[in-house]
């Protein structure tokens, strides 16, 4: 059965084929390019080399209200629907061990804490969220997500979404813009208009406060049967749920349009220039503190030089009259040896607002 919920100019839909859809009025066209910011870590380097994106569980988001289970309102759940939910999610033998009528009354006093957590756990192991943006050179995002030392991947949106075919374990996906609002309002999970919590979860995982609007975020949710849940990130002395499916979305190499490096991608902590010819040596130190990071950075730079030299850029600043604006310069990395490179500035400057 098709279900809908309209909040301001967004309509959240579960269609007759069980697809999650978000419609915006006025309509927003799907962006032709979409971007992902990365800091330099072992995980981000592995993700780039393996051509995969990590579909995050909301427990790992930097905004605690983002996709929170507290957005889900259970105040109107009837005793019959309460009992029916548990009857569906646990086996018959276990169900008969409990008096769910009495548990309903107890849970009601706790603002339905137990069933909220049970439903959130059940649904959140089936989806993961990949946060993307249409804004590649926002100064705040470069600062917050890369510390100006990371990189940004520019994707061809259509080719990225077409990569669903590569992922045999992905059941479905939903790509939509984030809805930014002044205050996040609750949604009645057991409204008479909803026969399942699908629409409620779609709303809760799409809406954010206006403070985040500068990110102009689009979200790609992927759906699998049984992904892990990082309980320990929020709850002390609680084990994570591992799940049988991973949280990765694999994409094709031709999905990548370009890669842009932060203005301090090469810096005094990872390399040194050896002369005025823009030749630099990547550090390869033997001490325990630096060895792993040095090897990771060498691995990343070699991968960029070997695979993306035709579409490689570096972020910076540019003097435009009496103002200083963001810029983007096309570069090449000419390999001298495994940890020695020459940076060739191709002088193709793109001014950024």
SULVENPE-V387812 format. One record per residue. RES is the residue in one small letter. PHI is phi in whole degrees, 0 to 359 (NA if undefined). Layout:
res:RES phi:PHI
res:RES phi:PHI
This chain:
res:x phi:NA
res:x phi:290
res:x phi:231
res:x phi:222
res:x phi:213
res:x phi:254
res:x phi:231
res:x phi:57
res:x phi:259
res:x phi:247
res:x phi:238
res:x phi:259
res:x phi:229
res:x phi:249
res:x phi:275
res:x phi:294
res:x phi:260
res:x phi:67
res:x phi:272
res:x phi:269
res:x phi:225
res:x phi:239
res:x phi:251
res:x phi:240
res:x phi:239
res:x phi:289
res:x phi:300
res:x phi:251
res:x phi:288
res:x phi:297
res:x phi:296
res:x phi:289
res:x phi:237
res:x phi:219
res:x phi:233
res:x phi:228
res:x phi:269
res:x phi:222
res:x phi:272
res:x phi:270
res:x phi:221
res:x phi:300
res:x phi:293
res:x phi:290
res:x phi:293
res:x phi:297
res:x phi:299
res:x phi:294
res:x phi:296
res:x phi:271
res:x phi:55
res:x phi:216
res:x phi:243
res:x phi:266
res:x phi:268
res:x phi:286
res:x phi:277
res:x phi:303
res:x phi:299
res:x phi:260
res:x phi:290
res:x phi:279
res:x phi:250
res:x phi:293
res:x phi:274
res:x phi:300
res:x phi:62
res:x phi:293
res:x phi:295
res:x phi:289
res:x phi:290
res:x phi:279
res:x phi:261
res:x phi:246
res:x phi:297
res:x phi:260
res:x phi:289
res:x phi:276
res:x phi:299
res:x phi:296
res:x phi:287
res:x phi:300
res:x phi:295
res:x phi:298
res:x phi:298
res:x phi:294
res:x phi:295
res:x phi:278
res:x phi:263
res:x phi:239
res:x phi:290
res:x phi:301
res:x phi:299
res:x phi:291
res:x phi:300
res:x phi:288
res:x phi:282
res:x phi:239
res:x phi:262
res:x phi:288
res:x phi:295
res:x phi:290
res:x phi:296
res:x phi:300
res:x phi:296
res:x phi:292
res:x phi:293
res:x phi:300
res:x phi:294
res:x phi:262
res:x phi:58
res:x phi:58
res:x phi:301
res:x phi:293
res:x phi:289
res:x phi:300
res:x phi:294
res:x phi:295
res:x phi:291
res:x phi:297
res:x phi:296
res:x phi:300
res:x phi:280
res:x phi:286
res:x phi:279
res:x phi:261
res:x phi:225
res:x phi:220
res:x phi:242
res:x phi:253
res:x phi:270
res:x phi:231
res:x phi:213
res:x phi:268
res:x phi:250
res:x phi:275
res:x phi:230
res:x phi:287
res:x phi:297
res:x phi:291
res:x phi:288
res:x phi:301
res:x phi:288
res:x phi:289
res:x phi:256
res:x phi:232
res:x phi:55
res:x phi:63
res:x phi:246
res:x phi:263
res:x phi:208
res:x phi:233
res:x phi:263
res:x phi:262
res:x phi:256
res:x phi:282
res:x phi:300
res:x phi:299
res:x phi:292
res:x phi:296
res:x phi:291
res:x phi:295
res:x phi:292
res:x phi:307
res:x phi:295
res:x phi:287
res:x phi:264
res:x phi:293
res:x phi:268
res:x phi:270
res:x phi:278
res:x phi:191
res:x phi:209
res:x phi:218
res:x phi:244
res:x phi:202
res:x phi:282
res:x phi:282
res:x phi:264
res:x phi:260
res:x phi:222
res:x phi:291
res:x phi:227
res:x phi:271
res:x phi:266
res:x phi:293
res:x phi:234
res:x phi:284
res:x phi:298
res:x phi:251
res:x phi:300
res:x phi:298
res:x phi:277
res:x phi:247
res:x phi:260
res:x phi:220
res:x phi:278
res:x phi:305
res:x phi:295
res:x phi:299
res:x phi:290
res:x phi:297
res:x phi:298
res:x phi:297
res:x phi:262
res:x phi:239
res:x phi:262
res:x phi:219
res:x phi:283
res:x phi:301
res:x phi:303
res:x phi:264
res:x phi:297
res:x phi:300
res:x phi:281
res:x phi:43
res:x phi:279
res:x phi:244
res:x phi:244
res:x phi:250
res:x phi:265
res:x phi:246
res:x phi:237
res:x phi:231
res:x phi:282
res:x phi:199
res:x phi:265
res:x phi:289
res:x phi:230
res:x phi:276
res:x phi:304
res:x phi:295
res:x phi:292
res:x phi:244
res:x phi:245
res:x phi:299
res:x phi:57
res:x phi:237
res:x phi:280
res:x phi:290
res:x phi:267
res:x phi:284
res:x phi:76
res:x phi:263
res:x phi:247
res:x phi:279
res:x phi:254
res:x phi:256
res:x phi:241
res:x phi:269
res:x phi:231
res:x phi:281
res:x phi:301
res:x phi:285
res:x phi:290
res:x phi:274
res:x phi:277
res:x phi:198
res:x phi:229
res:x phi:246
res:x phi:265
res:x phi:294
res:x phi:297
res:x phi:248
res:x phi:305
res:x phi:265
res:x phi:211
res:x phi:295
res:x phi:270
res:x phi:233
res:x phi:197
res:x phi:216
res:x phi:278
res:x phi:259
res:x phi:199
res:x phi:275
res:x phi:267
res:x phi:59
res:x phi:265
res:x phi:224
res:x phi:252
res:x phi:283
res:x phi:298
res:x phi:223
res:x phi:268
res:x phi:264
res:x phi:288
res:x phi:301
res:x phi:296
res:x phi:251
res:x phi:303
res:x phi:296
res:x phi:296
res:x phi:297
res:x phi:295
res:x phi:296
res:x phi:293
res:x phi:300
res:x phi:300
res:x phi:295
res:x phi:296
res:x phi:297
res:x phi:295
res:x phi:297
res:x phi:295
res:x phi:279
res:x phi:240
res:x phi:228
res:x phi:297
res:x phi:282
res:x phi:224
res:x phi:245
res:x phi:226
res:x phi:228
res:x phi:282
res:x phi:192
res:x phi:235
res:x phi:217
res:x phi:281
res:x phi:238
res:x phi:67
res:x phi:263
res:x phi:238
res:x phi:246
res:x phi:236
res:x phi:292
res:x phi:220
res:x phi:219
res:x phi:245
res:x phi:284
res:x phi:226
res:x phi:233
res:x phi:249
res:x phi:270
res:x phi:279
res:x phi:264
res:x phi:209
res:x phi:301
res:x phi:236
res:x phi:232
res:x phi:223
res:x phi:249
res:x phi:269
res:x phi:257
res:x phi:271
res:x phi:273
res:x phi:63
res:x phi:266
res:x phi:266
res:x phi:246
res:x phi:284
res:x phi:243
res:x phi:293
